[in-house]
Amino acid sequence: MLHGGPGPYGVTAPRILIVDDDPNLLVILAEQLKADGYEVQTARDGEEALRRLAQSWPDLLIIDMLMPRMDGLTLAREVKARADLPIIVLSAIDTADSKADLLEEVAEDYVTKPYHYPELRARIQRVLRRLGDRVPRQRLNLGPNLALELHRREAIVGGNVVSLTPTESRLLYALAANLGQTVTTETLLARGWADTEDADPSYVWVTMRRLRQKVEIDPNKPLHLLTVRGIGYRLVGASAPVGS
Amino acid sequence: MSTEPAPAAGSPAAPAPATEAAPAPESELTGVPVYRSAGLGFRTRLTLGLIVAAVLPVLGFGVVVLLATGASGDASSNLMRVLLFAVAVAVVFAVLLAAYLAADLAAPLRAIERSVERVSAGDLATRLELPGDDEFSRLAESHNRLAANLERRNRELRRILNALEAITLHERPEVLAIQAGARAREAFGMIDCEILLVDPRQIPFEEVVPGEAVPVRAELSAAGQVLGVAVGHLPATRRWERADQDLLELFAIEISAALRNAQLYARVEDQNRRLVALDEAKDDFLRGVSHNLQTPLASIRGYAQQLAAEAPDRRLGIITEQADRLSRMVRQLLTVNRIESGSLRPRLEVFAPAPRVRRTWEALGAGDVPFSLDDRSAGWLALADPDQLDQVLWAILDNAVRYGGRTAVDALVAVDAGTGLVSITIADHGAGVGDDDRDRLFLRYERGAERPSGEGSGLGLYVSRELCRAMSGELVLEPAAPDRGAAFTVSVPAEAAEES
């Protein structure tokens, strides 16, 4: 980082740059974030945001989707072209929108307007925490029948592309960052459901079962997603082809 | 040669035309004699003719001499012998000579026959060699020309077929016309060729001037519609015959069909593009409307909450709730748009349904309405799109409060392990749904008959049912029961919450 801050787990507060053309929203959101101890900068449009980026890099950007002149998607691409900074897009479009996929390619997460602040805060925390996971942005080959393209939320299973839900890819993110090692159910729960109040370990169990159905050739004889009973799960690579 | 008529031996009763291969018999039933042509060969007939021509005068001479000397007694017998000998010698010579001549004359005919057979069998390369300058050699020459022409046309036809094959379908008609023009030029060996997509009457016919490039043209039409005209020029030395024109017209027919397809395809493509553009424009418009409504709502909500945190006030809670209500209605309109364009894409996540029901109820802000939640879904998690299920629950709970006359609202969350569905039944204690309304309730823009038309969008139940179905679930109105008012059940897939 240019400004020398030690990052999300360090002493200095994480710096967030908010980009939105609505001044009211900028003010209220900035106040809410400052109250939670974040250092906040604001920009009214994409150009101002890029100017601010030229001076220093924040730890995270919150970008409004629809802005005059440069829209959020373009800005997010510009930012990613300069540095792999985490981005949360704030927009009136929801997950079912056809543009949501485009967003997912450039943004780490997105929150629909009108946002509920506790949810937004949970997502900010999750995105900042995920910076600690060292998951390569390229394809991760785990064996002859499984490869992960987590930044695209895809798994390639026996040659077929299988799309993953945001939660599923978050769990795989956490597991892939600790490849071969056991990740506890509690850790996975925190990674997958940081913004869900009533989540419990059964969320992890059921999601892992469904994930296994997606990424394992034979879900009853898993090769990659292994259960460590009573503790957690493990993601491992398999060298021998299935059936040999 | 079995040319003589032969009776059908062994089957005298068989009718004559029954077997075509059998020699035609004299029909005993009809009494009409059936003959086949005597059909002596050309060579045989020529031989016989020559023999007759050579021997007749000798015989005639002999007869005359005999008649003249017949009266003079025994001197004749001596002369007779001489004459007979001379006749015999003449006959022998005549036969030999005739046979030789006939064979010599028939040989070229045989050769021509064999060559014609070769040509008709498709061998166009070998030529007929008949030296000399007689009728036969001229016949051979014209036969060779015929074969050469056939060969050339075959080559042309092949080039044309290749040319047609090389034309890209699904190309725009103008591009196709340019392509086809170039192909025709190559295939027919023209100097230039253009396919003009205009009324052929606009293109004047060109005069043929000896020594200059020969103009050719063919009109293009398909399905009774004139599409244009192909015009081109041939080198002055090139002969352009009827068969060449026929080939060009054949080419024109094929190109016309391709052009017509291209035109139709282009029209459909164009319409599709326009529809897609229109659809995108509509989506963009709705996105913009949604954005412009949701952004101020976000501020309203944010400030109201901030104020409430500083100094709690019931009215700030109302502002927040109403902002939420408005923002949900905006979302509902977007959802209707997606239902109509078939682009609902639920993102299935795993979650406990009952807390969701409670949270939605709390967000509704109907604190004065009694609410009970009976959760019998322990050990199961719903598999649904949380956002979409929220929309559904909100619409149904909101309905229960509005149309239940603020009577108590009961929610029951249960699981049917057999079907693997979790069901959420929400009932009020109001008047319930009239029989007339039961069928109309889920239609778009419909409200119950009793309800004021200014209230709500009339979309809630329609949108909710579509959302449920998109998640492989269902939304139904429960039958009327004495102990409750209206009751709706939402069901979505569920999974057992076990470690695995």
Contacts between the chains, C-beta under 8 A, distances in Angstrom:
chain1	res1	chain2	res2	distance
A	20	B	295	7.9
A	22	B	295	4.9
A	22	B	296	7.5
A	22	B	298	8.0
A	22	B	299	6.8
A	24	B	296	7.3
A	24	B	299	3.9
A	24	B	303	7.7
A	25	B	295	6.1
A	25	B	298	5.6
A	25	B	299	5.2
A	25	B	302	7.2
A	28	B	298	7.9
A	28	B	299	5.9
A	28	B	302	3.8
A	28	B	303	5.8
A	28	B	306	6.6
A	29	B	302	7.0
A	31	B	306	6.9
A	32	B	302	6.9
A	32	B	306	7.5
A	64	B	295	7.8
A	65	B	291	7.1
A	66	B	287	7.0
A	66	B	288	6.6
A	66	B	291	4.3
A	91	B	291	7.2
A	92	B	287	6.9
A	92	B	290	4.3
A	92	B	291	4.1
A	92	B	293	7.6
A	92	B	294	4.0
A	92	B	295	7.1
A	92	B	330	7.9
A	93	B	287	5.8
A	93	B	290	7.1
A	93	B	291	7.9
A	94	B	331	6.9
A	94	B	334	7.5
A	94	B	387	6.1
A	95	B	345	7.7
A	95	B	347	5.3
A	95	B	385	7.4
A	95	B	387	6.1
A	96	B	335	7.4
A	96	B	338	5.9
A	96	B	343	7.3
A	96	B	344	5.9
A	96	B	345	5.2
A	96	B	346	7.3
A	96	B	347	7.8
A	96	B	385	7.8
A	96	B	387	7.7
A	96	B	388	7.4
A	97	B	287	7.4
A	97	B	334	7.7
A	97	B	338	7.9
A	98	B	283	7.0
A	98	B	343	6.1
A	99	B	287	7.5
A	112	B	294	7.8
A	112	B	387	7.9
A	113	B	291	7.4
A	113	B	294	4.1
A	113	B	295	6.1
A	113	B	297	7.4
A	113	B	298	4.8
A	113	B	327	7.8
A	114	B	294	5.6
A	114	B	297	4.7
A	114	B	298	3.6
A	114	B	300	7.9
A	114	B	301	4.9
A	114	B	302	7.7
A	114	B	323	6.7
A	114	B	324	7.6
A	114	B	327	5.3
A	115	B	298	6.2
A	117	B	302	7.1
A	117	B	305	7.2
A	165	B	347	5.5
A	165	B	348	6.5
A	165	B	349	6.2
A	166	B	347	7.2
A	167	B	349	5.6
A	167	B	350	7.5
A	196	B	351	7.0
A	197	B	355	7.4
A	198	B	352	5.9
A	198	B	355	4.2
A	199	B	351	7.6
A	200	B	352	7.7
A	201	B	499	7.6
A	202	B	352	8.0
A	202	B	381	6.1
A	202	B	497	3.3
A	202	B	498	7.7
A	202	B	499	8.0
A	203	B	350	5.4
A	203	B	351	6.8
A	203	B	352	7.9
A	203	B	381	6.7
A	203	B	497	8.0
A	205	B	497	6.3
A	205	B	498	6.3
A	205	B	499	4.7
A	205	B	500	6.0
A	206	B	350	4.6
A	206	B	381	5.1
A	206	B	383	7.7
A	206	B	495	4.9
A	206	B	496	7.8
A	206	B	497	5.8
A	207	B	349	8.0
A	207	B	350	4.9
A	208	B	500	7.1
A	209	B	495	7.2
A	209	B	500	4.7
A	210	B	350	7.1
A	210	B	383	7.7
A	210	B	495	7.5
A	212	B	500	7.9
A	227	B	499	7.1
A	227	B	500	6.6
A	229	B	499	7.0
A	230	B	499	7.7
